[in-house]
Amino acid sequence: MKKILVLAKVCVANHFLKELAKFKDSTKEYIIVCQDDINFKHSFTHIKIDPTNAARLKNYVNNNLELVYLLFDNDLDTRLAYDAIRLIDKRVRIVVLSNNKEYENDSFCTLINQEEMTTNHLIDILPNMPMIARDIGLGIGEIMQVFVPVGSIYANKHINAIAQEFYKIALIYRDNEIILPKPDTQILANDELVLVGDPNILNLMFSRIKGQVGQFPSPYGDSICVVIDMKIDENIDNLINTALLLHAKSNSSRLIFYVVNPTINKDLEKLKKLKRKTIIVHIKYEDISVNNVVLEFCNMYSGLFITSKEIFKKNIATFYDSSMPVLKIGTIDFAKLNTIACIGSGSLRVENLTSTLLDISLILNLNAKMMYFDNANPVSDDLIEHINMQSQFFNKNLELVEYKSKNPLLELKFNPYIIHCLGFEKHIIKTNTLKYLSNDFSKLYEILDDNYQLFIPIV
């Protein structure tokens, strides 16, 4: 019979032990090692010894041991008990209740961070936050539960009327009952939907279901980071003005400037005068790379990067690894932009860009356009349906323009008043001389070096 060993203090594990006592599991033997009395009825074996004593524990650890729990209220007892078990058995699976991340290096150890679990649960209860399954699957947001409020565009819709290419509505909870959705199942206000799929898409779906628009840089974060290298950046004033305008019009809570290789000039003086409650200016007088600056921001915040074409080219792999969107500035004044557009084709799926594109078009009062170019594959009915649905949700027209012969990249190249929105995918960071023969327009982003370009991370 397999054994489950629990090393604990009753004051910490009392509730867990009471629940354990209710189990009727005849396939396992439960052994509780603690020096305290257990004052409730139970069927498990209680060993009243010091749970941190390796010599005495050795009698209870053998080949039949399947799992060990360490449930203490201080780091010293946890460390002593952990070391004791590892002296006896190097590979037995251990569950540790601790906030100390040092146990993460043990591949046979599961760390339960009580503060993190409590915080996550409190966050999940917030009305405008998605509830994410953190202990199932990858735990990165690929399973999400969303409440459908009254007035949502998803209320009263049938399942078969909702495009679900990058995600699925797996379950519906209604009046404390589980509904397995069928094509003709109707979603009602106050339903709870369980969504499964690409985490980026689920975040966008959460915003749609809740009726939240004009939230950019959400769902990627709430901060804007501007990276400036005074040694190589040619138009710092445009970087500053772009960031200030976007911060003023977007839903960002803070604007952070990072300045490396500072030089005494009018741009530096302008930056110094910007400091206020929601604007932070970090001037890096020490020798530090842009790569380290990006990592510093990622460790503390999340949101949108704004940078020049020079910085973007030199650090594209680092920006890609951040999994955050990047706005590469163009040559004209940001305030003069009039359109935001993406390019689509039969082989290039852009459905997961259109929500961000429309959100930004609302914030900046820009026209929104999808430029379709693929002689071999005409515009599909699914794409038309997707565009109509997006336009309806955002109450903003997403214009679909089909190009029969003229390459839309050329229109963008000679029209600096359009922001080019594209997927930030891994293949675009690779150097490949054959990319100019490709019909994947994202690989040809460098043709638009002087245009504003918004790179959206794609999982």
Residue, then its C-alpha position, 0 to 999 in steps of 0.5 A: m500500500k502506498k503511503i502519504l507522509v505529512l510532516a506538520k504543525v497542527c496550527v498550520a495544517n489543522h484544516f487540511l488534516k480535518e479534510l483529509a480525515k473525511f477521505k475514504d481512500s483504502t488505496k493509501e496509508y496516511i501518516i501524520v508526523c507532528q508533536d501536537d495532539i490531534n483533537f478530532k476523529h481520524s483514521f490516519t496514523h499519528i506519529k508523535i515525534d519531532p518531524t524535523n528529526a532525520a534519524r527518527l523519520k527514517n523509520y517511516v520513509n521507504n519504497n512505498l512512500e509516494l508523497v510528502y507534505l511539509l506544512f510548517d509556519n517558519d522557514l527553519d522547520t521547513r528547511l530542517a524537514y526538507d533536508a531530513i527527507r532528502l537525506i533519506d530519499k532524493r527523488v520522493r515527491i515533496v509538497v512544500l508550504s513556503n514563500n521561499k523560492e529556493y525549493e523551485n530548483d528541486s524538480f521533485c518538489t512542488l512549492i505552495n506559496q500561500e501569499e501568492m495563492t491568496t493574492n491570486h484569489l483576491i485578484d480573481i474576485l475583482p469584477n473587471m479581472p478574468m478568473i484564470a485557472r492557475d493550477i490546471g494545465l500550463g497555468i498561463g491563462e489558457i483556461m479562463q472563466v468570464f461573467v457575462p454582464v447585462g448588456s454584453i454583446y454576447a448576451n442572447k447570442h447562440i454559440n454557432a454565431i460566435a467565431q471561435e477559431f483561436y479559442k473555445i467556449a468549453l462550459i457554461y455555468r448557469d444557476n449553479e448548473i453545468i451546461l455543455p454548449k451545443p451550436d444552438t445553445q444560447i448565452l444569457a446575461n449572468d452566465e459564467l463562461v469557461l474559455v479555453g485557448d490562446p491566452n492573448i486571445l482570451n484576454l481580448m475575449f474577456s474585454r469583448i464580453k465585458g464590453q470594455v473598449g479603449q483600454f489599450p495598452s491593456p491587456y498587455g499591461d498598464s504602463i508605457c516604456v520609452v527607451i532612448d539611447m542618446k548616442i544613436d537616436e536621431n529624433i528624440d523629440n519625436l519619441i518624447n512627444t509620441a509617448l506624451l500624446l499616447h499616454a494622455k489618450s490611452n488607458s496607461s497609468r504611468l509613462i516611464f522614460y529610460v535614457v542611456n548614454p545621456t548627453i547634455n542637450k535640450d532633449l535631456e533638459k526637456l526630459k528632466k522637466l517631465k517628472r510628475k506623478t504619472i511620468i517617471v524619468h530614469i537617466k542611466y549615467e552608468d554604463i548600461s545596455v538597452n537590453n538591461v533596461v528592457l529587462e529592468f522594465c519587464n521585471m517591474y511593469s508590463g505594457l507597451f514599449i516605444t522606441s526608434k527604428e535604430i533601437f528596435k533593430k539592434n534589440i529586436a530579440t530582447f523586445y520579442d522575448s518581453s512578450m509586450p507590444v512595441l511601437k516603433i516611431g516614424t518620421i512624422d509628427f505622431a499627432k498627424l497620423n490618420t489611419i491604422a492598418c494591417i495587411g492580410s492574406g489567405s496564408l496570413r491570419v490577422e484576426n488576433l490583431t484586429s481587436t488591438l487595431l480597433d481599440i487603438s483607432l478609438i483611442l486616437n480617433l484613427n481610421a481602421k483598415m485591413m489591406y488584403f492582398d492574395n491573388a490565389n486566395p480571395v477574401s473568405d466569408d469567415l474573414i468578412e464575418h470576423i470584420n463585421m463582428q469586430s466592427q459591431f463590437f467596437n462600434k467602429n468601421l474596420e474597412l476591408v480593402e482588397y488589392k488585386s495587383k498593387n502591393p499594399l506595402l507600397e501604399l504604406k511606404f509612401n504614406p507615412y500617415i498610416i500606422h502599420c500593425l503586425g504580428f510580432e512573431k519569432h520568424i521576423i527576428k531572424t536574418n534571412t536574405l530570402k525573406y524578400l521573396s516571401n508573401d508573408f508581409s510581416k517578414l518585410y517590415e523593414i521596408l517600412d523603416d520610416n513608418y510608425q509600426l506597432f508590433i503585437p506579440i502573438v503566442 
